[in-house]
Amino acid sequence: MAKILGNFHLALLIGLLLLIGAMVGFHQGGMDKSYWVEVLRFLHVWAGVLWIGLLYYFNFVQIPTMPKVPAELKPGVTKYIAPAALFWFRYSALLTVILGLLIIELRVPGDAGRALGFSEGYRVIGTGMWLGLIMFLNVWLVIWPNQKKALGIVTVDDARKAKAASLAMMASRTNLILSLPMLYCMIMGAHRPM
């Protein structure tokens, strides 16, 4: 069992096979447009869980713990763990946004525009979408560029490195704050008429 569960790619493959089994086994209707919208919704939620899960990892675990890590151990985080986590963080954000916009637009053409414009019946989901878009832009335009400096991926002097680390942390905390109303609006807007 350790050989199977110790291998990330094998464990992921088993999970994907079980997913396909669930999709085929539990789906009794035809694979019409509404079925594929729901598949996209599943992928949107999965990507969102990965994105927000990593946001919470950074804010609940990595940022508060780094000051306690001995100096000789910090490169293990800054050179290996943080860059890998930031890769999944930014691309799960991108996938979440693309799939979310695709889902709402496929459901009823024009819904994305109505939601983003806060049309009647779309205010809650529209608010969630705008918060998600702000968070996405924060990831790509503030957090990632500054993390590259803070982690030494882009070489800068120590003063600029410290400033970049501070800006990345504040942007990450901003996303933490926005994530709570965003999640509420997304869940309530998608599952309750408001």
Secondary structure per residue as TSV (DSSP state, phi and psi in degrees):
chain	resnum	aa	ss	phi	psi
A	1	M	-	360.0	-37.0
A	2	A	H	-63.5	-32.7
A	3	K	H	-66.6	-36.3
A	4	I	H	-74.6	-54.1
A	5	L	H	-75.1	-19.8
A	6	G	T	-78.7	-12.3
A	7	N	-	-102.9	107.5
A	8	F	H	-55.1	-47.9
A	9	H	H	-65.4	-37.9
A	10	L	H	-68.4	-42.7
A	11	A	H	-61.8	-42.0
A	12	L	H	-63.3	-43.1
A	13	L	H	-60.7	-43.2
A	14	I	H	-62.1	-42.7
A	15	G	H	-60.9	-41.8
A	16	L	H	-65.3	-39.6
A	17	L	H	-64.4	-40.0
A	18	L	H	-66.5	-37.5
A	19	L	H	-60.3	-48.6
A	20	I	H	-61.1	-41.1
A	21	G	H	-60.4	-42.0
A	22	A	H	-66.5	-40.5
A	23	M	H	-63.3	-41.9
A	24	V	H	-77.3	-44.1
A	25	G	H	-69.0	-37.4
A	26	F	H	-94.6	-8.5
A	27	H	-	-96.1	114.9
A	28	Q	-	-103.4	-18.7
A	29	G	S	-89.5	-177.4
A	30	G	-	-73.7	163.4
A	31	M	-	-93.7	66.9
A	32	D	-	-84.4	-172.6
A	33	K	H	-57.9	-41.8
A	34	S	H	-64.8	-33.5
A	35	Y	H	-62.9	-46.4
A	36	W	H	-69.8	-29.7
A	37	V	H	-64.2	-39.9
A	38	E	H	-69.1	-35.0
A	39	V	H	-63.5	-43.2
A	40	L	H	-63.2	-37.0
A	41	R	H	-63.1	-42.9
A	42	F	H	-58.7	-47.5
A	43	L	H	-63.9	-37.9
A	44	H	H	-61.6	-46.4
A	45	V	H	-65.5	-42.8
A	46	W	H	-59.7	-47.9
A	47	A	H	-63.8	-39.4
A	48	G	H	-64.7	-39.0
A	49	V	H	-62.9	-42.4
A	50	L	H	-63.4	-47.1
A	51	W	H	-61.0	-55.4
A	52	I	H	-71.7	-31.9
A	53	G	H	-60.4	-42.7
A	54	L	H	-69.6	-37.8
A	55	L	H	-57.2	-44.7
A	56	Y	H	-69.9	-36.0
A	57	Y	H	-58.3	-49.8
A	58	F	I	-58.8	-45.7
A	59	N	I	-81.7	-31.8
A	60	F	I	-92.1	-25.3
A	61	V	I	-118.8	-64.3
A	62	Q	I	-66.1	-52.7
A	63	I	H	-60.4	-48.0
A	64	P	H	-70.0	-24.9
A	65	T	H	-86.4	-29.9
A	66	M	G	-54.1	-39.5
A	67	P	G	-63.1	-22.9
A	68	K	G	-87.9	-12.6
A	69	V	S	-77.2	129.8
A	70	P	-	-58.7	144.6
A	71	A	T	-52.5	-39.0
A	72	E	T	-70.8	-17.0
A	73	L	T	-96.5	-17.2
A	74	K	H	-57.1	-37.7
A	75	P	H	-59.1	-25.3
A	76	G	H	-61.5	-35.6
A	77	V	I	-82.6	-50.7
A	78	T	I	-71.9	-26.6
A	79	K	I	-98.2	-20.2
A	80	Y	I	-123.7	-57.3
A	81	I	I	-71.8	-52.2
A	82	A	H	-61.2	-46.1
A	83	P	H	-61.1	-39.7
A	84	A	H	-66.6	-43.6
A	85	A	H	-64.0	-39.2
A	86	L	H	-67.9	-31.6
A	87	F	H	-60.5	-53.2
A	88	W	H	-65.8	-34.5
A	89	F	H	-60.3	-51.9
A	90	R	H	-74.6	-35.3
A	91	Y	H	-78.5	-27.6
A	92	S	H	-70.6	-32.8
A	93	A	H	-62.8	-46.6
A	94	L	H	-61.0	-47.0
A	95	L	H	-63.9	-40.9
A	96	T	H	-59.3	-46.7
A	97	V	H	-66.9	-47.0
A	98	I	H	-59.8	-47.8
A	99	L	H	-65.9	-38.5
A	100	G	H	-62.2	-45.8
A	101	L	H	-65.4	-38.9
A	102	L	H	-64.2	-43.4
A	103	I	H	-61.0	-51.5
A	104	I	H	-65.8	-34.1
A	105	E	H	-75.0	-36.3
A	106	L	H	-70.9	-33.6
A	107	R	H	-57.9	-55.8
A	108	V	S	-144.5	114.9
A	109	P	T	-52.9	132.8
A	110	G	T	96.0	-11.5
A	111	D	H	-62.4	-37.4
A	112	A	H	-60.1	-46.5
A	113	G	H	-63.8	-40.5
A	114	R	H	-65.3	-40.6
A	115	A	H	-67.7	-45.8
A	116	L	H	-68.4	-23.3
A	117	G	T	-92.0	5.6
A	118	F	T	57.9	36.7
A	119	S	-	-62.2	159.3
A	120	E	T	-52.1	132.1
A	121	G	T	86.6	-6.2
A	122	Y	-	-121.5	5.6
A	123	R	H	-62.4	-42.2
A	124	V	H	-69.9	-52.6
A	125	I	H	-65.2	-35.6
A	126	G	H	-63.0	-41.8
A	127	T	H	-61.6	-44.9
A	128	G	H	-60.7	-40.6
A	129	M	H	-64.8	-44.4
A	130	W	H	-63.7	-41.5
A	131	L	H	-62.2	-42.6
A	132	G	H	-62.7	-40.3
A	133	L	H	-66.3	-40.2
A	134	I	H	-62.3	-43.6
A	135	M	H	-63.1	-42.1
A	136	F	H	-60.4	-47.5
A	137	L	H	-63.6	-36.5
A	138	N	H	-61.0	-41.5
A	139	V	I	-60.9	-51.2
A	140	W	I	-82.2	-30.9
A	141	L	I	-101.3	-19.0
A	142	V	I	-121.6	-57.8
A	143	I	I	-62.8	-55.9
A	144	W	H	-62.7	-49.0
A	145	P	H	-58.2	-38.6
A	146	N	H	-76.7	-33.4
A	147	Q	H	-66.2	-35.0
A	148	K	H	-59.0	-38.8
A	149	K	H	-72.4	-46.2
A	150	A	H	-62.6	-35.0
A	151	L	T	-88.7	-5.2
A	152	G	T	83.6	11.3
A	153	I	S	-68.5	-37.1
A	154	V	S	-111.3	127.2
A	155	T	-	-79.9	124.4
A	156	V	-	-141.0	165.8
A	157	D	-	-70.9	167.6
A	158	D	H	-60.1	-37.2
A	159	A	H	-65.2	-44.7
A	160	R	H	-69.1	-33.2
A	161	K	H	-63.9	-46.0
A	162	A	H	-64.4	-42.1
A	163	K	H	-63.9	-42.3
A	164	A	H	-63.1	-41.3
A	165	A	H	-61.8	-41.8
A	166	S	H	-65.5	-43.9
A	167	L	H	-63.8	-42.6
A	168	A	H	-62.1	-42.4
A	169	M	H	-64.8	-43.6
A	170	M	H	-64.7	-38.6
A	171	A	H	-66.9	-38.4
A	172	S	H	-65.1	-41.6
A	173	R	H	-66.3	-35.0
A	174	T	H	-61.0	-45.1
A	175	N	H	-64.3	-36.3
A	176	L	H	-59.2	-46.8
A	177	I	H	-61.4	-47.3
A	178	L	H	-69.1	-25.6
A	179	S	H	-63.2	-31.5
A	180	L	H	-68.6	-54.0
A	181	P	H	-66.7	-30.9
A	182	M	H	-62.2	-48.6
A	183	L	H	-61.4	-42.6
A	184	Y	H	-58.8	-50.1
A	185	C	H	-64.3	-39.8
A	186	M	H	-64.9	-45.1
A	187	I	H	-68.7	-48.7
A	188	M	H	-69.3	-38.5
A	189	G	H	-68.7	-28.7
A	190	A	H	-87.6	-22.7
A	191	H	H	-120.3	-4.6
A	192	R	S	-133.7	133.2
A	193	P	-	-70.1	126.1
A	194	M	-	-137.2	360.0
